Amino acid sequence: MRYSVPLFFALVFSALVPVSALGEDFESGKYPAAISGSGGSQVLGIEKEKLVTCKKVTFTGELVEQAATVSLAPTYDECTAFGIYSVAVEPNGCVYELYAAKEVSEFKFEGTTDIVCPEGKKITISGGTCKVEVGSQSGLGKVTYDDNLGEETTSLAMEESLTGIKLNVVQDGVFCLLAGTGEKTEGTYTGASTSTGSFEAKAVGFAVKQDIPTKLCKQNPKPALACAAGQAYKDVNLEFVAEEPAQETKIKIMEKPTNVKNELKCDASKVTGTSKGEVGNPLPIQNFTVTFDTCVNSAGKTCDSVTMENAPTTVSVHASAALRYAGAVFGPMTIRIKCKGEVECRYKSDKFPMSLFGATVAVFDVGDSIMEKWALGGGMDLNCYDRIVWRTSYPIVKPGPLWVTR
């Protein structure tokens, strides 16, 4: 599955940061999604008719959950100044933060961008006897986003038309053609780009989240993409089961940021819940419960209990704008872990990210989702590590074929 996100020259002078944190969110079909992209001609205006053009731009980033912002690290190639000589555009650790934007029409959104640089760093454009710097700044606009619906995934197209970019000309030698050194406040930028999203090399889509009424459909909705009349499940019990050896249930116990201290493997795990309504925005799944059976840690110790403490609860499903027939699932989650001879630990997430992939054999997926340590009180939790990372894929047992649709 693919995503396309125009990468605005990401460029050098505009950070891909949309409108505001209060706008729409970005989403993928599965997390964490690796974002990569490329774009064609990107043009920065330093002064009137004094342009820097880059023919190639690439960027990388990561979307770890549905969020209002994504940080993108750019790379620029084949850049020229004033149509005369080559220049180097160096990000120097600066990134573009792309924020979700407000919806202006169906599948179309608008926003602004920011540039975020490490302390003491700036984007530099240098060549010949010219050198220009671009530092951190926010509120650059406008950026237009377009969710391009595909057969399997959505690509996010982006076009930038930015004004008011702050620049600093630090070198203006012979043949530089600029009007002297010093700060400029009327820089401009135009460009377009596309991006892709993947999870472990598999395309998973990337888009601005849409306000989509959600249904669980009994039959494949192709080619209409929407559930046909009378085909939505209602008042249905859901059951998904992961069993060794076909599906592994792994819970990594970690010391921040990435140091794995222990790992649990469970013979089986089950997800159950009840969908009462035919349609919802989002669609609630009530009586949501996860159970684990026979879990053993890296030391070979059988765990006395691995339980979902806050079960049953209610989670919500919304049809993904990024990935066809899939849905993002969010809800509160608290897991309690107690293995023989070890202290009991609790881990919690108020909005635990999960996914539901529709198919003839649908899959409920927990993919490297993170839960942070939650204090037990009395100081006993001091021997608990910082977080757990839980991964399991649960094939559907009932009610049968299921697709997440609008």
Secondary structure in CASP SS format (residue, H / E / C, confidence):
PFRMAT SS
TARGET T0000
AUTHOR 0000-0000-0000
METHOD secondary structure of the structure
MODEL  1
M C 1.00
R C 1.00
Y C 1.00
S C 1.00
V C 1.00
P C 1.00
L C 1.00
F C 1.00
F H 1.00
A H 1.00
L H 1.00
V C 1.00
F C 1.00
S C 1.00
A C 1.00
L C 1.00
V C 1.00
P C 1.00
V C 1.00
S C 1.00
A C 1.00
L C 1.00
G C 1.00
E C 1.00
D C 1.00
F E 1.00
E E 1.00
S E 1.00
G C 1.00
K C 1.00
Y C 1.00
P C 1.00
A E 1.00
A E 1.00
I E 1.00
S E 1.00
G E 1.00
S E 1.00
G E 1.00
G C 1.00
S C 1.00
Q E 1.00
V E 1.00
L E 1.00
G E 1.00
I E 1.00
E E 1.00
K C 1.00
E C 1.00
K E 1.00
L E 1.00
V E 1.00
T E 1.00
C E 1.00
K E 1.00
K E 1.00
V E 1.00
T E 1.00
F E 1.00
T E 1.00
G E 1.00
E E 1.00
L E 1.00
V C 1.00
E C 1.00
Q C 1.00
A E 1.00
A C 1.00
T E 1.00
V E 1.00
S E 1.00
L E 1.00
A E 1.00
P E 1.00
T E 1.00
Y E 1.00
D E 1.00
E E 1.00
C E 1.00
T E 1.00
A E 1.00
F C 1.00
G C 1.00
I C 1.00
Y E 1.00
S E 1.00
V E 1.00
A E 1.00
V E 1.00
E E 1.00
P C 1.00
N C 1.00
G C 1.00
C C 1.00
V E 1.00
Y E 1.00
E E 1.00
L E 1.00
Y E 1.00
A C 1.00
A C 1.00
K E 1.00
E E 1.00
V E 1.00
S E 1.00
E C 1.00
F C 1.00
K E 1.00
F E 1.00
E E 1.00
G E 1.00
T E 1.00
T E 1.00
D E 1.00
I E 1.00
V E 1.00
C C 1.00
P C 1.00
E C 1.00
G C 1.00
K C 1.00
K C 1.00
I E 1.00
T E 1.00
I E 1.00
S E 1.00
G E 1.00
G C 1.00
T C 1.00
C E 1.00
K E 1.00
V E 1.00
E E 1.00
V E 1.00
G C 1.00
S C 1.00
Q E 1.00
S E 1.00
G E 1.00
L E 1.00
G E 1.00
K E 1.00
V E 1.00
T E 1.00
Y E 1.00
D E 1.00
D E 1.00
N E 1.00
L E 1.00
G C 1.00
E C 1.00
E C 1.00
T E 1.00
T E 1.00
S E 1.00
L E 1.00
A E 1.00
M E 1.00
E E 1.00
E E 1.00
S E 1.00
L E 1.00
T E 1.00
G E 1.00
I E 1.00
K E 1.00
L E 1.00
N E 1.00
V E 1.00
V E 1.00
Q E 1.00
D E 1.00
G C 1.00
V C 1.00
F C 1.00
C C 1.00
L C 1.00
L C 1.00
A C 1.00
G C 1.00
T C 1.00
G E 1.00
E E 1.00
K E 1.00
T E 1.00
E E 1.00
G E 1.00
T E 1.00
Y E 1.00
T E 1.00
G E 1.00
A E 1.00
S E 1.00
T E 1.00
S E 1.00
T E 1.00
G E 1.00
S E 1.00
F E 1.00
E C 1.00
A C 1.00
K E 1.00
A E 1.00
V C 1.00
G C 1.00
F E 1.00
A E 1.00
V E 1.00
K C 1.00
Q C 1.00
D C 1.00
I C 1.00
P C 1.00
T E 1.00
K E 1.00
L E 1.00
C E 1.00
K C 1.00
Q C 1.00
N C 1.00
P C 1.00
K C 1.00
P C 1.00
A C 1.00
L C 1.00
A C 1.00
C C 1.00
A C 1.00
A C 1.00
G C 1.00
Q C 1.00
A E 1.00
Y C 1.00
K C 1.00
D C 1.00
V E 1.00
N E 1.00
L E 1.00
E E 1.00
F E 1.00
V E 1.00
A E 1.00
E E 1.00
E C 1.00
P C 1.00
A C 1.00
Q C 1.00
E C 1.00
T E 1.00
K E 1.00
I E 1.00
K E 1.00
I E 1.00
M E 1.00
E E 1.00
K C 1.00
P C 1.00
T C 1.00
N E 1.00
V E 1.00
K E 1.00
N E 1.00
E E 1.00
L E 1.00
K E 1.00
C E 1.00
D E 1.00
A E 1.00
S E 1.00
K E 1.00
V E 1.00
T E 1.00
G E 1.00
T E 1.00
S E 1.00
K C 1.00
G C 1.00
E C 1.00
V C 1.00
G E 1.00
N C 1.00
P C 1.00
L E 1.00
P E 1.00
I E 1.00
Q E 1.00
N E 1.00
F E 1.00
T E 1.00
V E 1.00
T E 1.00
F E 1.00
D E 1.00
T E 1.00
C E 1.00
V E 1.00
N C 1.00
S C 1.00
A C 1.00
G C 1.00
K C 1.00
T E 1.00
C E 1.00
D E 1.00
S E 1.00
V E 1.00
T E 1.00
M E 1.00
E C 1.00
N C 1.00
A C 1.00
P C 1.00
T E 1.00
T E 1.00
V E 1.00
S E 1.00
V E 1.00
H E 1.00
A E 1.00
S C 1.00
A C 1.00
A C 1.00
L E 1.00
R C 1.00
Y C 1.00
A E 1.00
G E 1.00
A E 1.00
V E 1.00
F E 1.00
G E 1.00
P E 1.00
M E 1.00
T E 1.00
I E 1.00
R E 1.00
I E 1.00
K E 1.00
C E 1.00
K C 1.00
G C 1.00
E C 1.00
V C 1.00
E C 1.00
C E 1.00
R E 1.00
Y E 1.00
K E 1.00
S E 1.00
D E 1.00
K E 1.00
F E 1.00
P E 1.00
M E 1.00
S E 1.00
L E 1.00
F E 1.00
G C 1.00
A E 1.00
T C 1.00
V C 1.00
A C 1.00
V E 1.00
F E 1.00
D E 1.00
V E 1.00
G E 1.00
D E 1.00
S E 1.00
I E 1.00
M E 1.00
E E 1.00
K E 1.00
W C 1.00
A C 1.00
L C 1.00
G C 1.00
G C 1.00
G C 1.00
M H 1.00
D H 1.00
L H 1.00
N H 1.00
C C 1.00
Y C 1.00
D C 1.00
R E 1.00
I E 1.00
V E 1.00
W E 1.00
R E 1.00
T E 1.00
S E 1.00
Y E 1.00
P E 1.00
I E 1.00
V E 1.00
K E 1.00
P C 1.00
G C 1.00
P C 1.00
L E 1.00
W E 1.00
V E 1.00
T E 1.00
R C 1.00
END
